[in-house]
Amino acid sequence: MNGEPNGDNGGLPPLDEGRGGPLRFLGNPRVLAPLVLLTIGALAVVWWTARQAGRPADLAGEIQDAPGTVVDLPRAGDRAVVLVFPRWNGDGWISEDRRVPSRGEPGEDLLALMTALCDGPGTGRAISALPRGTRALAAFVDPARGTAFVDFSRELVAGHPGGSAAETATVTSILRTVAVNFPQVGACTILVDGRQVGTLAGHVDLAHPFAPRRWL
């Protein structure tokens, strides 16, 4: 009868399975697969958000426990040295104890030694044999070969008063100071502005290495 309920479906229209009803739509693999992926993705986002809520303290702990990146450089100490100066009246020599910065590197120690020599004596009984304004520029020591180079600024030549006695005093002060503090050095070359010079002022030959211990 038209308009009467059809069977036991409570008056609802029959499912049209031939045209793909709602249940058939959900059972379609092409539709179901994306829905599953979206659901998994949403659950993953919820899980990650909840996990990150407790992370700041954990990260702080990790950073605090991480190894440091500070480079441990050798600490500078000091070294006891002896400086040799001529007496103010020219009658002999005076040895003066001093302490200079040291990290145990021979070249650096020799440079510090020559810098202290350029600074002059700390007692009125001695005078500096190096012209005023002279600076120690560089120094090198080869312990294996027993050789050394000491390089001074141009004032060593330009400011020198000249005369054989004054030149000898300058060279002696340098070489005795090297010999006392670096007894392993058998040959020392004196440079001026990085180059060898003939003499300081026409007398003492600087164009060859010196044997420091022979000047003691």
ROMIKE-477350 format. One line per field, with one value per residue: residue in one letter; x, y, z of N, C-alpha, C in turn. Coordinates in pm, 1 decimal. Layout:
type	a	... $
n_east	X	... $
n_north	Y	... $
n_up	Z	... $
ca_east	X	... $
ca_north	Y	... $
ca_up	Z	... $
c_east	X	... $
c_north	Y	... $
c_up	Z	... $
***
This chain:
type	m	n	g	e	p	n	g	d	n	g	g	l	p	p	l	d	e	g	r	g	g	p	l	r	f	l	g	n	p	r	v	l	a	p	l	v	l	l	t	i	g	a	l	a	v	v	w	w	t	a	r	q	a	g	r	p	a	d	l	a	g	e	i	q	d	a	p	g	t	v	v	d	l	p	r	a	g	d	r	a	v	v	l	v	f	p	r	w	n	g	d	g	w	i	s	e	d	r	r	v	p	s	r	g	e	p	g	e	d	l	l	a	l	m	t	a	l	c	d	g	p	g	t	g	r	a	i	s	a	l	p	r	g	t	r	a	l	a	a	f	v	d	p	a	r	g	t	a	f	v	d	f	s	r	e	l	v	a	g	h	p	g	g	s	a	a	e	t	a	t	v	t	s	i	l	r	t	v	a	v	n	f	p	q	v	g	a	c	t	i	l	v	d	g	r	q	v	g	t	l	a	g	h	v	d	l	a	h	p	f	a	p	r	r	w	l $
n_east	83.5	52.8	226.0	231.7	407.7	719.5	789.1	996.3	1137.6	1068.8	936.1	1129.5	1295.8	1403.9	1744.8	1944.6	2128.1	2231.0	2305.8	2507.6	2502.9	2525.5	2668.1	2804.6	2970.5	3144.0	3275.0	3443.2	3768.0	3932.6	3839.7	3844.7	4114.7	4252.8	4110.1	4186.1	4459.2	4449.0	4336.6	4534.8	4741.0	4632.7	4621.4	4894.1	4985.0	4854.6	4978.0	5250.3	5233.0	5151.3	5377.0	5580.8	5512.0	5631.4	5900.0	6086.3	6219.8	6354.3	6524.8	6680.4	6814.8	6961.9	7127.0	7269.0	7409.2	7567.0	7888.3	8139.4	8255.1	8479.7	8808.5	9097.8	9355.4	9714.3	9822.4	9973.1	10272.4	10547.9	10901.3	11214.8	11485.9	11813.0	11959.9	12216.1	12412.6	12629.0	12845.3	12786.4	13015.0	13170.2	13331.5	13338.5	13066.3	12715.9	12490.0	12147.0	11863.0	11550.1	11199.3	11011.7	10729.4	10613.2	10540.4	10663.6	10766.2	11047.2	11125.2	10942.6	11011.3	11274.7	11230.4	11086.3	11289.9	11481.6	11326.7	11302.7	11570.7	11599.4	11446.1	11611.1	11826.9	11736.8	11864.3	12069.3	12335.5	12403.2	12400.3	12216.8	12323.6	12213.3	12089.4	11868.9	11522.2	11539.8	11389.1	11288.8	11207.4	11157.5	11222.3	11392.2	11437.0	11608.6	11608.0	11705.0	11914.7	12060.3	12064.5	11998.2	11808.4	11796.6	11606.3	11619.2	11487.4	11540.8	11662.4	11871.8	12092.1	12065.6	12052.9	12287.7	12579.1	12831.1	13183.1	13436.2	13438.9	13179.8	13025.0	13114.5	13027.3	12750.2	12703.3	12811.9	12645.6	12405.0	12475.4	12582.5	12358.8	12194.9	12351.5	12359.1	12093.4	12005.1	12174.3	12197.0	12215.1	12428.8	12496.3	12427.0	12248.5	12243.1	12000.2	11875.1	11584.9	11492.5	11697.7	12039.4	12313.4	12613.9	12782.5	12735.9	12818.5	13043.3	13249.9	13226.5	13175.6	12875.3	12787.4	12784.9	12708.6	12725.6	12905.1	12757.7	12850.8	13119.1	13143.8	13114.3 $
n_north	-117.2	223.1	481.7	355.9	217.2	52.9	-262.8	-350.5	-118.5	103.6	313.7	457.5	554.2	310.2	186.6	275.7	74.3	30.8	278.8	364.4	425.1	583.1	397.5	244.5	441.9	497.7	261.0	258.6	208.5	410.6	638.2	583.2	541.4	802.2	922.0	769.6	830.8	1107.0	1098.7	964.8	1152.7	1372.1	1267.3	1233.8	1500.8	1593.5	1428.9	1512.5	1784.5	1763.9	1637.7	1827.0	2020.0	1961.9	1993.9	2225.1	2225.3	1981.9	2029.0	2234.7	2091.0	1918.3	2100.1	2205.8	1984.1	1934.2	1899.0	2152.9	2420.6	2568.9	2661.7	2532.7	2713.2	2733.4	2848.3	3157.7	3191.0	3279.8	3339.6	3301.0	3505.0	3622.0	3929.3	4102.1	4381.2	4661.8	4816.0	5141.2	5299.1	5174.7	4978.5	4668.1	4426.7	4390.6	4162.7	4117.4	4002.8	3901.9	3866.2	3728.6	3713.1	3386.9	3104.1	2875.2	2841.0	2844.9	3049.2	3258.5	3304.4	3394.6	3630.3	3776.1	3799.2	3959.0	4185.4	4269.8	4329.9	4548.7	4728.8	4817.5	4854.1	4795.7	4913.9	5175.6	5135.8	5030.9	5062.4	5088.4	4914.3	4929.9	5145.1	5422.4	5374.4	5145.3	4844.0	4506.7	4305.0	4046.6	3695.8	3384.7	3041.8	2744.4	2460.1	2204.3	2240.0	2424.3	2696.9	3051.4	3350.0	3697.5	3983.4	4326.2	4663.3	4942.4	5140.8	5033.8	5057.9	5315.3	5484.7	5445.3	5536.7	5487.7	5395.7	5170.5	5060.5	5111.8	4974.1	4712.8	4677.0	4679.0	4448.5	4254.6	4270.5	4176.4	3913.1	3787.4	3783.6	3614.8	3378.9	3311.4	3255.0	3084.8	2838.0	2630.3	2735.4	2763.5	2926.0	3252.0	3491.6	3834.1	4054.7	4340.8	4509.0	4279.0	4202.6	4114.3	4314.5	4496.1	4618.3	4770.9	5035.0	5053.5	4897.2	4636.6	4328.8	4219.7	4042.2	3770.3	3466.6	3462.5	3300.9	3265.9	3181.6	3228.5	3488.2	3525.2 $
n_up	0.0	-83.7	87.2	331.8	612.4	540.7	587.5	867.3	929.8	1076.0	948.7	817.6	520.8	287.6	278.9	12.6	-131.3	-376.2	-474.6	-312.7	-7.0	326.6	497.6	313.6	215.8	433.3	444.1	233.2	121.4	13.6	129.2	400.3	473.1	464.2	675.9	895.5	905.9	960.1	1214.3	1361.1	1332.9	1472.6	1733.2	1777.2	1782.7	2013.0	2205.8	2182.6	2254.7	2521.7	2624.5	2581.4	2764.0	3003.8	2955.4	2990.2	3246.8	3227.6	3010.4	3114.8	3308.7	3146.9	3010.5	3222.2	3306.0	3090.1	2928.2	2976.5	2757.8	2783.7	2707.7	2840.9	2902.6	2932.9	3246.5	3325.5	3499.8	3699.9	3669.8	3817.3	3748.6	3646.0	3600.4	3428.9	3481.2	3407.3	3652.1	3786.3	3785.4	3602.7	3696.7	3689.5	3726.9	3804.7	3936.0	3922.7	4084.0	3956.5	3880.3	3618.9	3391.3	3301.2	3098.3	3062.0	2808.0	2609.8	2418.5	2475.1	2740.2	2711.1	2569.5	2762.1	2947.2	2810.7	2779.2	3043.6	3086.3	2918.1	3059.0	3253.3	3549.7	3896.7	4098.4	4227.2	4201.6	3964.6	3604.0	3294.6	3008.3	2766.2	2513.9	2588.2	2545.1	2395.8	2289.3	2344.3	2083.3	1982.8	2041.2	2016.5	2082.5	2027.9	2176.8	2113.2	1935.2	2068.8	2013.8	1985.9	1921.0	1956.9	1926.1	1885.3	1904.9	1676.7	1822.6	1960.6	1800.0	1679.4	1900.7	2032.1	2216.3	2118.9	2077.7	2179.9	2441.0	2538.7	2351.1	2393.4	2654.6	2618.3	2457.6	2625.9	2853.4	2746.7	2654.8	2883.8	3047.7	2900.3	2910.4	3185.8	3245.8	3046.6	3014.6	2835.8	2585.3	2323.2	2113.9	2023.6	1846.0	1778.1	1678.3	1497.3	1456.3	1328.1	1160.6	1084.3	1181.9	1103.4	1306.6	1632.9	1666.2	1512.1	1621.3	1779.3	1631.2	1499.6	1313.7	1331.8	1515.3	1875.2	2142.5	2430.8	2690.5	2687.7	2746.6	3010.7 $
ca_east	0.0	132.5	224.2	238.5	543.0	772.1	856.3	1026.1	1238.2	1016.2	890.4	1239.6	1311.9	1501.9	1878.8	1963.1	2263.7	2280.5	2360.5	2617.8	2453.8	2626.4	2754.5	2895.9	3068.1	3246.2	3351.4	3529.3	3907.9	3992.0	3795.8	3879.0	4258.9	4285.3	4051.9	4271.7	4582.9	4418.3	4315.8	4666.5	4813.2	4577.5	4666.2	5037.5	4998.5	4813.9	5083.3	5369.8	5205.7	5153.6	5515.7	5660.6	5475.1	5724.1	6037.2	6183.0	6305.1	6441.8	6628.3	6772.5	6900.9	7055.7	7226.9	7353.9	7495.4	7647.9	8027.9	8169.2	8330.1	8588.0	8939.9	9187.7	9484.6	9816.8	9823.2	10101.3	10331.0	10665.4	11028.2	11325.5	11594.0	11922.7	11998.3	12354.3	12432.4	12758.6	12842.4	12772.4	13147.8	13243.3	13419.9	13278.3	12926.8	12622.6	12381.4	12023.7	11755.5	11420.8	11100.2	10945.3	10619.6	10659.4	10451.4	10749.0	10807.1	11179.0	11129.0	10870.1	11090.6	11389.2	11179.8	11058.3	11419.9	11539.4	11243.0	11345.0	11703.0	11577.0	11387.7	11719.0	11846.2	11653.4	11953.0	12149.5	12476.5	12424.1	12340.6	12180.5	12417.4	12133.6	12044.2	11732.9	11419.1	11556.3	11285.8	11305.7	11097.3	11129.6	11328.7	11369.9	11531.9	11598.3	11680.1	11770.9	12040.5	12131.9	12080.7	11899.9	11809.8	11730.6	11582.9	11593.6	11443.3	11648.8	11729.8	11995.3	12197.6	12048.0	12076.1	12409.4	12677.7	12951.8	13303.9	13455.6	13402.8	13033.7	12972.0	13146.5	12939.4	12615.6	12701.6	12838.7	12524.7	12307.4	12520.6	12592.9	12222.6	12150.7	12429.6	12322.0	11955.3	11988.0	12307.3	12197.1	12235.5	12570.0	12516.4	12321.3	12260.0	12177.5	11939.8	11816.4	11469.0	11477.9	11808.9	12174.2	12385.3	12758.4	12824.5	12648.0	12867.4	13171.8	13355.6	13199.2	13115.1	12750.2	12745.6	12799.2	12656.5	12817.5	12897.2	12732.0	12927.6	13254.0	13137.9	13096.7 $
ca_north	0.0	344.2	565.2	277.5	176.3	-57.3	-365.1	-322.6	-11.8	214.7	424.1	523.8	509.0	201.7	221.9	249.7	19.4	37.1	412.5	397.6	495.4	625.8	288.3	209.6	552.2	480.2	139.1	275.5	221.2	537.3	741.5	543.7	555.6	939.6	950.5	705.7	908.7	1232.3	1068.0	936.5	1279.5	1452.9	1207.9	1261.5	1640.9	1602.1	1366.0	1597.3	1905.6	1727.1	1605.1	1948.1	2101.8	1933.2	1991.2	2327.4	2183.5	1875.3	2089.9	2305.3	1990.5	1868.6	2203.5	2217.4	1866.7	1919.5	1937.6	2291.1	2443.4	2661.4	2606.9	2546.0	2760.7	2728.9	2967.3	3224.4	3203.5	3364.3	3267.5	3375.4	3525.1	3708.2	4028.8	4146.5	4521.9	4717.5	4910.5	5279.7	5357.6	5096.0	4884.6	4537.1	4397.6	4362.4	4069.7	4156.8	3903.0	3955.5	3764.7	3767.5	3622.1	3266.3	2989.5	2759.6	2833.4	2909.0	3174.1	3360.5	3336.4	3475.2	3763.7	3842.9	3828.3	4073.1	4301.9	4314.8	4390.7	4681.2	4816.4	4872.6	4800.6	4848.0	4967.7	5289.0	5098.2	4981.1	5139.7	5004.9	4921.4	4942.8	5283.3	5453.8	5351.3	5014.7	4746.0	4369.2	4280.1	3903.5	3605.3	3246.3	2945.1	2606.7	2381.9	2087.0	2283.3	2514.3	2827.6	3152.6	3479.5	3805.5	4093.0	4453.4	4774.0	5017.7	5227.7	4970.1	5113.7	5459.2	5560.4	5402.9	5645.2	5451.2	5370.1	5026.7	5020.4	5113.9	4862.9	4587.8	4668.3	4643.1	4308.1	4172.0	4267.2	4087.4	3774.5	3730.7	3757.8	3492.9	3263.9	3275.7	3205.0	2979.2	2777.7	2535.7	2807.8	2771.4	3028.0	3353.5	3595.1	3960.2	4118.9	4473.7	4516.9	4154.5	4177.4	4124.0	4438.2	4476.3	4654.3	4868.2	5169.7	5048.1	4824.4	4494.6	4264.1	4148.9	3967.8	3625.9	3427.6	3465.7	3193.6	3345.2	3142.7	3284.5	3627.3	3529.3 $
ca_up	0.0	-91.7	205.6	454.5	649.1	462.1	670.3	1008.3	942.8	1153.5	866.8	749.9	383.0	276.3	233.9	-130.4	-140.7	-513.6	-503.6	-220.0	110.0	423.3	543.0	203.7	205.8	536.8	421.5	115.1	165.0	-29.1	223.4	536.4	498.4	507.6	807.0	995.8	914.9	1029.4	1355.9	1419.3	1340.1	1581.8	1859.3	1791.9	1823.6	2153.8	2286.6	2179.2	2332.3	2663.5	2661.6	2584.6	2879.7	3113.9	2906.6	3029.2	3358.4	3180.1	2927.4	3203.4	3369.7	3046.3	2984.6	3339.7	3315.5	2968.9	2947.9	2942.5	2635.0	2812.9	2675.1	2955.2	2856.4	3036.9	3329.3	3333.3	3631.9	3687.7	3671.0	3875.8	3652.2	3688.9	3500.4	3448.6	3443.3	3447.8	3763.2	3740.2	3766.1	3505.1	3764.5	3708.1	3692.2	3913.2	3902.4	3991.3	4078.9	3911.7	3841.1	3494.2	3355.9	3231.9	3076.1	3038.3	2667.5	2611.2	2343.7	2550.6	2859.1	2669.3	2536.9	2889.7	3007.6	2741.5	2810.8	3176.5	3071.8	2858.8	3161.3	3334.1	3684.4	4004.3	4201.1	4182.2	4186.2	3828.3	3495.1	3179.7	2896.5	2644.1	2496.0	2631.3	2443.3	2330.9	2324.2	2296.4	1989.8	1966.3	2084.1	1974.8	2138.0	1980.8	2278.3	2055.3	1872.9	2158.1	1950.1	2024.2	1853.8	2030.0	1831.6	1953.0	1819.9	1612.3	1919.4	2005.9	1715.3	1658.6	2023.6	2100.8	2224.6	2046.6	2154.0	2198.4	2576.9	2550.5	2270.8	2462.8	2771.2	2570.9	2415.6	2743.4	2936.5	2681.0	2647.9	3019.0	3095.0	2831.2	2957.1	3322.6	3251.5	2946.0	2996.9	2724.3	2459.6	2287.4	2010.7	2030.5	1743.6	1813.5	1561.8	1513.8	1366.2	1253.5	1068.0	1137.7	1149.2	1111.7	1442.4	1697.6	1633.4	1444.0	1690.2	1804.6	1514.4	1529.3	1195.2	1353.9	1647.0	1988.5	2241.6	2551.9	2809.0	2677.4	2791.2	3155.8 $
c_east	86.8	116.7	229.7	383.8	585.6	847.8	875.3	1124.8	1182.7	974.0	997.9	1251.3	1418.5	1635.8	1896.8	2105.4	2319.5	2342.8	2467.8	2572.0	2564.3	2718.3	2852.1	3003.9	3181.9	3330.3	3442.6	3674.5	3969.8	3954.0	3844.1	4027.3	4296.3	4229.4	4136.2	4399.8	4560.9	4401.6	4448.3	4746.4	4764.9	4621.9	4814.3	5060.2	4963.1	4921.4	5207.6	5351.6	5212.2	5295.6	5600.5	5629.6	5570.3	5869.2	6129.5	6275.5	6402.1	6556.6	6729.7	6868.3	7003.9	7165.2	7323.5	7453.1	7588.1	7791.2	8050.0	8251.9	8445.6	8721.4	9034.7	9326.4	9587.2	9818.9	9963.7	10146.9	10444.4	10790.3	11134.1	11438.7	11700.4	11958.0	12138.6	12369.9	12574.1	12742.5	12843.3	12907.9	13232.4	13334.3	13346.7	13128.8	12844.2	12514.1	12259.2	11917.0	11624.1	11327.1	11027.7	10831.4	10672.5	10546.5	10532.4	10791.8	10938.8	11185.1	11059.6	10949.2	11210.2	11345.6	11148.9	11187.8	11482.7	11457.6	11281.1	11481.8	11690.7	11520.1	11493.6	11723.9	11751.8	11735.2	12036.9	12295.4	12509.1	12359.4	12302.9	12282.9	12344.7	12083.4	11899.4	11634.8	11431.6	11450.1	11323.9	11184.4	11059.3	11248.2	11291.1	11477.8	11503.5	11676.8	11757.5	11907.2	12122.1	12157.1	11970.2	11918.8	11739.4	11724.1	11543.9	11548.5	11563.9	11723.7	11860.2	12114.7	12187.0	12079.0	12205.0	12512.8	12807.4	13071.8	13314.9	13413.3	13250.9	12971.5	12996.6	13055.8	12798.5	12607.8	12722.8	12715.5	12421.0	12350.8	12536.7	12454.4	12166.1	12221.1	12386.2	12184.9	11925.7	12123.5	12313.9	12222.0	12385.2	12600.1	12398.3	12348.4	12180.6	12129.5	11888.7	11707.4	11459.7	11591.2	11942.5	12236.3	12534.0	12811.1	12718.8	12689.3	13010.4	13279.1	13328.1	13121.4	12991.4	12704.0	12761.6	12741.2	12766.9	12798.5	12879.5	12821.9	13071.0	13259.3	13115.0	13226.1 $
c_north	121.8	424.3	488.5	242.0	53.2	-150.6	-316.1	-207.6	113.8	331.6	498.0	472.7	403.3	254.3	182.8	202.9	28.9	170.5	455.2	479.7	527.4	514.0	246.1	315.5	533.9	356.5	147.4	295.1	354.0	651.6	709.2	566.4	697.9	973.0	890.5	785.4	1039.1	1209.5	1042.7	1065.2	1365.6	1399.8	1235.8	1404.4	1657.4	1544.2	1454.8	1724.0	1876.7	1698.5	1731.0	2034.6	2079.5	1941.9	2099.7	2285.5	2075.5	1932.9	2164.0	2207.6	1938.3	1970.4	2214.8	2102.5	1851.2	1962.1	2081.6	2300.8	2540.5	2593.3	2635.2	2583.3	2750.4	2858.8	3025.4	3229.8	3303.3	3278.6	3358.1	3383.8	3615.0	3800.6	4079.7	4288.0	4565.4	4811.2	5053.6	5345.0	5278.9	4991.9	4753.4	4533.2	4367.7	4269.1	4104.6	4049.7	3970.2	3838.6	3817.2	3670.1	3503.2	3166.4	2865.1	2742.1	2909.9	3042.6	3287.7	3402.6	3424.1	3616.8	3842.2	3883.2	3952.0	4200.8	4358.9	4381.6	4531.3	4779.5	4877.2	4816.5	4865.0	4904.3	5080.5	5255.2	5051.2	5076.0	5043.0	5023.9	4932.8	5086.6	5302.5	5433.4	5218.5	4917.4	4608.6	4335.0	4132.8	3823.2	3463.8	3158.8	2808.9	2519.5	2264.9	2123.6	2375.5	2650.2	2922.4	3276.8	3579.0	3925.7	4219.1	4559.4	4855.2	5109.3	5166.8	5023.1	5265.5	5540.5	5526.1	5515.4	5616.0	5435.9	5221.6	4980.5	5013.1	4999.7	4729.4	4568.8	4625.5	4495.0	4216.0	4160.3	4171.5	3941.8	3711.2	3698.2	3632.3	3370.6	3217.7	3208.4	3093.4	2914.3	2678.9	2603.1	2822.3	2876.1	3123.1	3462.2	3717.9	4027.9	4257.6	4489.0	4395.0	4121.7	4183.4	4256.0	4411.5	4500.1	4744.8	5010.3	5165.4	4964.3	4674.4	4435.4	4183.7	4058.7	3817.1	3592.7	3435.7	3339.6	3261.0	3310.4	3196.7	3428.9	3638.6	3573.4 $
c_up	0.0	35.5	333.5	484.5	574.5	554.4	811.2	1025.2	1004.9	1071.5	795.6	609.3	375.8	231.8	89.5	-150.2	-280.8	-545.7	-403.4	-103.2	207.8	469.0	436.2	187.4	307.3	514.2	301.9	160.0	127.7	64.8	364.1	568.5	538.5	644.7	918.8	1016.1	988.8	1178.5	1426.7	1435.3	1454.4	1716.9	1884.8	1838.6	1970.4	2244.5	2296.4	2262.7	2481.5	2711.0	2675.5	2705.7	2996.2	3074.6	2961.3	3141.6	3314.2	3099.0	3012.9	3269.2	3272.6	3019.9	3101.2	3349.0	3196.0	2996.6	2906.8	2815.9	2657.4	2784.5	2791.4	2905.1	2969.4	3116.4	3336.7	3478.5	3625.2	3703.7	3731.6	3773.5	3715.0	3573.2	3533.0	3392.8	3480.2	3568.2	3708.1	3712.5	3667.1	3565.2	3791.5	3677.4	3816.0	3861.6	3987.1	3973.4	4040.8	3883.9	3718.1	3466.2	3277.5	3217.3	3041.4	2893.9	2653.9	2537.4	2416.7	2674.0	2823.0	2633.9	2664.5	2959.5	2944.0	2764.3	2946.8	3170.2	3013.9	2961.0	3252.0	3474.3	3785.5	4117.9	4143.4	4162.8	4045.6	3728.3	3382.5	3069.3	2763.7	2632.2	2540.4	2515.4	2370.3	2382.0	2269.9	2211.1	1980.4	2017.5	2043.9	2035.8	2077.1	2078.5	2219.4	1996.9	1962.6	2097.5	1995.3	1938.0	1945.0	1936.7	1908.3	1852.6	1772.0	1708.2	1970.3	1927.1	1708.8	1783.9	2094.4	2101.5	2149.2	2138.4	2185.3	2337.0	2592.6	2470.9	2340.2	2583.9	2729.6	2537.0	2535.7	2832.4	2878.4	2692.7	2785.7	3074.5	3029.3	2889.8	3095.8	3327.0	3152.0	2918.8	2881.3	2590.1	2433.3	2183.0	2012.1	1926.6	1786.9	1685.4	1598.9	1409.5	1274.6	1159.3	1140.9	1093.0	1166.0	1252.3	1504.3	1660.5	1580.2	1509.9	1704.4	1687.7	1556.3	1415.4	1210.4	1490.9	1752.6	2073.3	2377.6	2670.6	2805.1	2727.1	2941.4	3225.2 $
***
